[in-house]
Amino acid sequence: MVQTYNGKKNYSRIGGNQESRTFGGYSGSYVVHEDYAIKFHQGMDLTKAGPILCAGITMYSPLSFWGANNGGKTVGIVGIGGLGTMGIKLAKALGNKVVAISTSDKKETLAREKGADEFVVSKDPESIKKHAMFVILFLTQLLCHMISMPTCLYSKSRAPWS
């Protein structure tokens, strides 16, 4: 493993001084093996590409794993922060019904602007009753970030940890 900051280069196939340290996001340039490089189209706005490479793949991976990449599912996104908003946008763009779930109504407008069909306040019993439904797939920030797998209500046998 090569750490992104102050890591020692330990792959001989990457050229340069093997004794120099890595500087991560503070680097003026960084050399990686071509297997790990992505070429962007000329003129692409890199400020919009970065989030897709980080939060985008973090949320797309479990959507794809659980079959929500073909649409037609009901996906619950728990937590409407950076990953949550990306999850809402991706799940909706893939043709799913999206239920945004948060502890308060403060982010309802944001969630709906990003594509949420329903909004549930998890600390409000009336909101939960009003929106009672069977959600096929829940994505939470903790699960997506830590293990890139969602909590699944319908098929625990498919889970890689079972």
Secondary structure as GFF3:
##gff-version 3
##sequence-region A 1 162
A	DSSP	beta_strand	5	8	.	.	.	ID=ss1
A	DSSP	beta_strand	21	23	.	.	.	ID=ss2
A	DSSP	three_ten_helix	24	26	.	.	.	ID=ss3
A	DSSP	three_ten_helix	34	36	.	.	.	ID=ss4
A	DSSP	alpha_helix	46	51	.	.	.	ID=ss5
A	DSSP	pi_helix	52	56	.	.	.	ID=ss6
A	DSSP	alpha_helix	57	65	.	.	.	ID=ss7
A	DSSP	three_ten_helix	68	70	.	.	.	ID=ss8
A	DSSP	beta_strand	74	78	.	.	.	ID=ss9
A	DSSP	alpha_helix	82	93	.	.	.	ID=ss10
A	DSSP	beta_strand	97	102	.	.	.	ID=ss11
A	DSSP	three_ten_helix	105	107	.	.	.	ID=ss12
A	DSSP	alpha_helix	108	114	.	.	.	ID=ss13
A	DSSP	beta_strand	118	121	.	.	.	ID=ss14
A	DSSP	alpha_helix	125	130	.	.	.	ID=ss15
A	DSSP	beta_strand	137	140	.	.	.	ID=ss16
A	DSSP	alpha_helix	141	147	.	.	.	ID=ss17
A	DSSP	beta_strand	151	152	.	.	.	ID=ss18
A	DSSP	three_ten_helix	156	158	.	.	.	ID=ss19
###
